[in-house]
Amino acid sequence: MLGMLINEKEVKEVQYLLKREMDEILFDLEDERIDHVVKRAMEERYRILFGLFKRVASPKECLGYMRKTKNKSASKS
């Protein structure tokens, strides 16, 4: 486990960087030209970034970046 002390200005900068990167990934995931294997890697990266984001952002901000999960049982009906 690692710990880090950062001030409020640095927290805002980390939030900004994470949001920008997550927005870019979300945009690219909508691109039909990108192979599904690449998209899976992008989704994994998104999950990692979102995990970091949850540590520095408010729950309200996190709601805007939560991904919808695919419910496999609903698609079988």
Backbone bond lengths (Angstrom), bond angles and torsions (degrees), N, CA, C in turn:
res aa  C-N    CA-C-N  psi(-1)  N-CA   C-N-CA  omega(-1)  CA-C   N-CA-C  phi
1 M - - - 1.448 - - 1.522 108.05 -
2 L 1.300 115.51 135.05 1.457 121.93 177.16 1.520 109.25 -115.52
3 G 1.296 116.33 147.48 1.455 121.33 176.36 1.518 109.55 -123.58
4 M 1.325 114.86 159.22 1.450 118.78 -178.14 1.530 108.73 -151.43
5 L 1.303 115.89 132.76 1.454 120.47 174.87 1.517 108.49 -101.17
6 I 1.337 115.88 121.79 1.464 119.97 178.03 1.525 108.21 -135.38
7 N 1.315 115.03 150.19 1.463 118.89 -179.86 1.530 110.14 -85.63
8 E 1.325 115.83 175.36 1.470 121.12 -175.17 1.534 112.55 -61.33
9 K 1.307 117.15 -37.99 1.467 120.79 178.98 1.528 110.44 -63.54
10 E 1.323 116.63 -40.04 1.465 120.73 179.05 1.528 111.12 -69.66
11 V 1.323 117.39 -34.34 1.468 121.16 176.25 1.528 109.26 -62.26
12 K 1.321 116.57 -45.00 1.472 120.57 178.97 1.529 110.93 -60.87
13 E 1.326 116.92 -39.43 1.468 120.73 179.23 1.530 110.72 -66.34
14 V 1.317 117.15 -42.42 1.469 120.85 178.02 1.527 109.68 -63.10
15 Q 1.333 117.41 -43.48 1.458 120.83 177.47 1.526 111.04 -59.40
16 Y 1.316 116.32 -44.91 1.461 120.93 -179.63 1.532 110.87 -60.31
17 L 1.323 116.55 -46.73 1.463 120.56 -178.90 1.529 111.71 -63.77
18 L 1.321 116.65 -42.88 1.463 120.39 179.44 1.528 111.13 -66.12
19 K 1.325 117.40 -43.03 1.467 120.76 178.33 1.520 110.87 -60.62
20 R 1.315 115.89 -45.36 1.468 120.23 -178.88 1.526 110.85 -60.90
21 E 1.319 116.87 -44.08 1.461 120.63 -179.67 1.529 111.03 -68.07
22 M 1.331 117.15 -41.41 1.467 119.41 179.12 1.525 111.02 -66.76
23 D 1.331 118.16 -38.90 1.464 121.23 176.62 1.522 111.32 -60.61
24 E 1.309 116.21 -40.96 1.463 120.60 179.56 1.530 110.83 -64.81
25 I 1.322 116.26 -41.90 1.465 119.75 178.55 1.521 110.19 -65.02
26 L 1.334 117.49 -44.68 1.468 120.22 178.89 1.518 111.46 -59.68
27 F 1.311 116.64 -40.47 1.465 120.76 177.61 1.528 110.56 -62.75
28 D 1.331 116.86 -46.16 1.463 120.96 -178.63 1.528 112.31 -67.36
29 L 1.320 118.24 -30.83 1.465 120.61 178.99 1.520 112.09 -65.08
30 E 1.326 117.06 -23.21 1.463 121.48 178.21 1.533 112.47 -80.81
31 D 1.316 117.74 -13.14 1.461 122.68 -177.26 1.527 109.96 -75.82
32 E 1.313 116.09 116.36 1.466 121.75 -178.19 1.529 112.92 -68.99
33 R 1.319 117.77 -18.69 1.462 120.91 -177.49 1.525 112.59 -77.36
34 I 1.316 117.51 -15.56 1.461 121.22 -177.50 1.525 109.32 -84.17
35 D 1.338 115.60 131.07 1.455 123.27 -177.92 1.533 111.02 -61.88
36 H 1.335 116.19 148.52 1.467 120.37 -177.42 1.527 112.64 -64.98
37 V 1.324 117.76 -29.28 1.469 120.90 177.75 1.529 109.72 -65.97
38 V 1.312 116.25 -41.91 1.462 121.68 177.91 1.527 109.65 -66.17
39 K 1.318 116.56 -39.85 1.462 120.58 179.84 1.526 111.29 -64.10
40 R 1.344 117.11 -36.48 1.461 119.25 177.17 1.520 111.00 -62.97
41 A 1.327 116.63 -40.35 1.466 120.58 177.38 1.527 110.40 -65.18
42 M 1.327 116.49 -39.17 1.454 120.99 178.39 1.532 110.66 -64.84
43 E 1.337 116.57 -39.19 1.459 120.37 178.77 1.528 111.03 -65.31
44 E 1.322 117.29 -38.45 1.458 120.92 176.98 1.530 110.43 -64.07
45 R 1.317 116.22 -43.18 1.465 120.03 177.11 1.524 110.91 -62.17
46 Y 1.332 116.08 -39.86 1.463 120.42 178.45 1.528 110.57 -60.58
47 R 1.347 116.56 -44.00 1.467 120.07 179.45 1.528 111.41 -60.31
48 I 1.325 116.90 -40.13 1.463 120.97 178.59 1.531 110.32 -65.03
49 L 1.332 116.35 -47.45 1.469 120.43 179.86 1.525 111.41 -63.32
50 F 1.333 116.56 -39.79 1.460 119.76 179.73 1.526 110.47 -65.52
51 G 1.333 117.07 -37.20 1.459 120.44 175.85 1.517 111.75 -59.88
52 L 1.321 116.37 -41.33 1.467 120.25 175.42 1.517 111.04 -66.25
53 F 1.319 116.18 -42.10 1.458 121.32 -178.59 1.526 111.25 -61.21
54 K 1.336 117.24 -39.47 1.463 120.67 179.78 1.520 111.92 -60.73
55 R 1.318 116.86 -26.10 1.462 120.51 -178.80 1.525 113.14 -77.28
56 V 1.337 117.61 -22.73 1.466 119.91 -175.92 1.526 113.90 -117.10
57 A 1.329 117.78 -7.20 1.465 120.49 -175.62 1.525 110.88 -111.87
58 S 1.310 115.24 161.03 1.462 120.82 177.07 1.536 109.32 -74.91
59 P 1.329 116.73 156.38 1.470 119.21 177.66 1.529 112.59 -56.88
60 K 1.315 117.21 -34.90 1.472 120.69 179.51 1.530 110.65 -63.41
61 E 1.331 116.72 -42.63 1.462 120.16 178.45 1.529 111.00 -66.76
62 C 1.312 116.40 -36.36 1.463 120.96 -179.10 1.525 111.82 -64.62
63 L 1.326 117.14 -34.15 1.460 120.60 -179.89 1.525 112.05 -56.81
64 G 1.312 116.85 -36.47 1.460 120.91 -179.12 1.514 114.00 -69.49
65 Y 1.318 117.19 -16.10 1.462 120.99 -177.74 1.520 112.86 -113.43
66 M 1.340 117.24 4.09 1.463 119.69 177.98 1.519 109.06 -72.34
67 R 1.326 114.66 134.81 1.466 119.80 178.67 1.516 109.65 -88.18
68 K 1.308 116.58 147.44 1.456 120.94 175.30 1.525 107.82 -77.12
69 T 1.340 116.59 132.72 1.459 120.20 178.19 1.505 108.78 -88.17
70 K 1.300 115.22 146.21 1.462 120.74 177.94 1.518 107.70 -86.19
71 N 1.316 115.64 123.14 1.440 121.37 179.93 1.523 108.76 -90.12
72 K 1.333 116.88 106.52 1.474 120.97 -175.82 1.504 111.97 -68.59
73 S 1.336 118.46 -33.15 1.467 120.04 -178.84 1.530 110.45 -67.70
74 A 1.317 118.41 -32.52 1.464 121.21 179.37 1.518 111.19 -69.71
75 S 1.333 117.04 -32.18 1.471 119.47 -178.67 1.516 112.31 -76.28
76 K 1.342 118.33 -17.47 1.462 121.83 179.15 1.515 112.34 -80.75
77 S 1.323 118.06 -17.67 1.480 121.14 -176.54 1.493 111.79 -74.27
